[in-house]
Amino acid sequence: MQHPVCRSSSCRSRGGGTLLGSDRRFGLQASDPGRTLIELPRACQLTLDEGTDPWVTALVAKVPEQLWGGRLALQLLVHRALGDASPFAAYVSALPVGVAGLPMFFSGEAIDALQVR
């Protein structure tokens, strides 16, 4: 079966994990500490490597390493702009476009309505 995120048939579970329910959020929990839960091929990892477009690498390099979230955000923006041409299209399209309540996502109209004293 082809993996929906990386479009690879080599992403597979190794077993040995328990799917957590909504009371503990969602994810895997090791049932045997130290056991591999999943193998994720390099092609399925959103990271910079020799296959990354040089202009993306140069752009990300301008962001300090301590701001790893900013570096990841730039890569996500590139893949969102690529649309269906991105190997991560299914994953990126499932991410929220914004988060309600954060000023960086306020509309221009909402910002104009702010009263700063």
N, C-alpha and C positions, 0 to 999 in steps of 0.2 A: 504494500500500500504506500502511496506517495504521501509524504508529510506535507501538511498544508502550509507550514511556515517557510520551509526551505526548499520545497519542491524536490525533495530527495527521498528515495525509498530506503536509505540507509539509516534514518533516524529510528531507533527502536528502544523499547524499554527492556531493561535487564531483569525486571521483577524485583521482588524483595522490598517493596514499598507499599504503604497504605495511603489511599486517597483520603485526605482530610475533608470533613463535611463543613457546611457553612458556619457551624458554631466555632470552628477553629480556623476559619478562612479556608481557601482551597490550596492544595499543593500536595506534595509527597512527603511522607515522613518515613525515615528508615526503620524497617522492622528488624534489621540486623546491622548495627553500627559498623561502618567500614565497608559495607557492600556497595558496589556500584548500582545506582538506581536507573541511570539512563546513559546511553552513549549518544553524544551529539557531534556529528561530523563538523569539521571546520567550516564547510560550506553553509552550514546552518547557523553559524555564529555571526552576528552583526559586529564586525570588528575591522580594523584597518590591517591590510596585509598587502602583499605584492600585486594582488588583483584589483585593488582599489584605484579608482581614477586619481591621477596625480593632483588634479586641482582640489579634490576633496581632501586628500592627505595634507596638502599645503594649507588649506583653510582650517582644518582641525588642529594642525600644528601650531597655529596662532593662539589657540586657547591653552592656558596653563594646565598642566597635568592634574593639578589639584581640583580643577573644575571638570572632572570626568563626566558629570551629568550634562554639562554644556557640550562636550565633545560628542557624547552619544546623541544629544538632541540635534546637532548638525547633521549627523549621519542619518537620523530618522527623517529630517527634513528633505535631504537628498532623495531618499527612497520614496517619500511621499510624493515628491515632484516627479519622479520617474513613473509613478502610477503602475499600471499592469506590466510595464517593462522591468520593474524591480523584482528580483528573486524573493524579496520579502513583502511583496504586495499584499498577500492575505493577512499577514501579521500587522503591517502598518495600517491597513484599512480598518482593522479591529480596534485600534487605539483611539481614545477620545481625542477630539480636535481641540478641546479647551476644558477648563475646569471652572465651573460657576463659582463666583465669589472671589476669585483672585484678580487683583487689579490689572495684571498684564493681559487679561482676557476681556476687560471692560470694553464696551463699544465706545466710539468717539463721542456719541451722544451722552453716555453715562459719565465719561470723564469730564465733559463740559458742564455737567450738572453738579459736579463736586464743588463744595464750598470749603476752601482752604483758608484757615484763619492764621 
